[in-house]
Amino acid sequence: MKRLLVCLLLVGVVGCGGRGARREYNKGNEFFDSHDWGTAIVAYTEAIRLDPDYAEAYLKRAKAYMEEGNWDEAVVDCTEVIRRKPNYAEAYLLRARA
């Protein structure tokens, strides 16, 4: 019973993996849209931490890195998307640009 209560409290604080990741991704998009690349990167990184398979978060973080001129990190993120989703054409295009 005590363990269940602790788990429920942690879910309330951290959020469920997918939902919490989606929330962070959406925050990242808001910062991205307002050209706050660094804060967007932080939010996308948190989304990825919560859901390491979140390919869209890697791709959007790559775009934010590119806006900052951080080409190497953008390539790393695009490569990660391609590793996870080999048919994700936009990742190949973005990696080529970077």
N, C-alpha and C positions, 0 to 999 in steps of 0.2 A: 504494500500500500504506500509506504513511504517512498519507495523507488518510483512508483507511478506518479506520485505528486511532484517529485523532482523533475521527471521527464516532461510532465505537462507544463511546469513552470518554465523549463528551458525552451520548449516549443513556443511558448508565449513571448519569451524574450528574443530568441533568435529567429523565430519564424520557421515554417516548414521549408525544407530545401528549395523546392520549386517555386513556391510563392514568394519566399524571401528573395530568391535570386531574381525573380521577375520584377519585384518591387525595386531592387537595386538597379536592374537594367533600365527600368523606366526612369528612375532618378538620373541615371547616366545620360539618357536621351534628353532629358530636360537641360542638363548642364551642357551637353553637346550642342543643342539647338541655340543656347545662349553664348556659344563660343568659349565656354569655360572648360577647355580641354583637360587641364590637370584634374579638376574635380570630377569630370566625366570619367577619366581613367580610373580614379579611385573607386567610383561606384561600379564600373564594369568589372574591376578587379574583385570587388566584394561579391558581385553576382557570380563570377567564376569560382570563387572560393566556396560559395554555397552550393553551386552546381557545376562541377568541373566539365560536364559534357555540354554546357551551354554555348554552342558554336556561334550563335548570333552575338553573344557578349564578347567573345574573342574578336569577331570581325569588326564590331563597332569600336572596340578598344583599339584595334589596328588603325581604324580611320582617325581616331582621336590622336594616336601617336603620330600619324602622318601629318595632321594639322600642326602638331608641335615641331615637325621636322625630324622626328625620331624614327628614321627609316628602318633601322635594324630591329627595333622592337616590333614595328609593324609587320616586318617579314616573319618574325618568330610567331606572332599571333596568327597570321594568315596560314602559315605552315601547320600550326596546330589545328586550325579549322579543317584544312585539307586532310590531315591525318584522321580526324574524327569523322568527317563527312566528305569522302573523296569526290562526290558528284556536285559539290557546292561551287558552281562556276564563278560566282562573284569573288570567292577567296583567291582563285587563280588570277583573276584580273587585277585585284587589288595588290596581290603580291608582286605581280609584274610591274605595276606602277611604282611600288616602293623600291 
